[in-house]
Amino acid sequence: MNFVALKMLVGDRAKYLGIIMGLTFASLLITQQAAIFVGLMSRTFGAITDLGLPDIWVMDRKVQFIDDVKPLQDTQLYRVRGINGVDWAVPLYKGLLKARLNNGNFQTCQVVGLDDATLIGGPPEMIEGKLEDLRRADSVIVDIVGAQDKLAHQESGTGRLIPLKIGDVLELNDHRATVVGICRVGRTFNSQPVVYTTYSRATTFAPRERKLLSFVLVKAKPGVDKNELCHRIESLTGLAAYTQKGFKDLTFWYFFKYTGIPINFGISVALGFIVGTAIAGQTFYNFTLDNLRHFGALKAMGASNGMLLRMIILQAITVGAIGYGLGVGLASLSGAASAHSELAFLLPWQLLLITAAAVTIICVMSALISIRKVIKLEPAIVFKS
């Protein structure tokens, strides 16, 4: 009977392809839009992910996300270092500074100042040069995306962009900065060029303020509970302390709550689900109506309702599996094609399960509509003209 069910399914090629196209479109739209949403939200805490060595981030209590910098006094660094359970603590400067380009335009850059002694918090991958080169005078390291695009030199006459390279000179807030390395970092939500330098040099580049310390990066001693150490730091300093995961969650939920990103992508995912349900459900129902005579003949020959229901479920599972595979495959190909573009695309395995669940619901709803018609079917329909 399974063979008969599949033979009936592919017998009407137009309806068969229509059902698969509807499920493919639904699977593609749900997977693609959800993957873009996940990729975009992961960029909100990309800077935290890049600084993977510290266990704890210490900051002002009113900081709401990674880019909401509220500077601290430099003395807070020494207070944190003196707390029991802290292995080491280093300063980090993070701020937005303007770089003057050779054509006179200005480009805002994300400047990260690393501890002068240890250079902890440096870029995760160096493409050219070495991290230790930051100890040279006026030296900076630039991320490769910014070097090839927003910070590239414009050739006079042709206007062609020449990527920034080692030895080139930038002007950061009216201060000379020499490029000594090119690195690769995770893409951030704002997609601004990232410039690394030492903490002391970053505070020189920055406009003069009474407070310039952005964060204190802390490493817990072996065996010390990180959450307990966070509570100890907060109680003794009056500052906020988060584990790396806690700071990621804080940043993620800020953007989730206070921006329209979830609503916009949620509408797209819901639209894919509704369109897929409408197309697949209606086409599958019409397919069942066209085959009522065959179902009636099977009933007249002694087939039970249970057997007919299993046939319909098999048909729904078959088209669902094909549509899901095609949709997820197309979404994966579109993500791979845009891997080096500005498009944020991240496809974790959990998202595949969510799409599979959505396609399953669509197939179940489509099958339920058809099952109701088959159960009420009278075998005598086969003898009617």
Helices and strands as residue ranges (DSSP letters): H 2-11, H 13-44, H 46-50, E 56-59, H 75-81, E 86-100, E 106-114, E 125-128, G 131-135, E 139-143, H 144-148, E 153-154, E 161-162, E 169-172, E 175-184, E 194-198, H 199-205, E 215-220, H 226-237, E 240-243, H 244-258, H 261-290, H 292-300, H 305-337, H 349-375, G 379-383
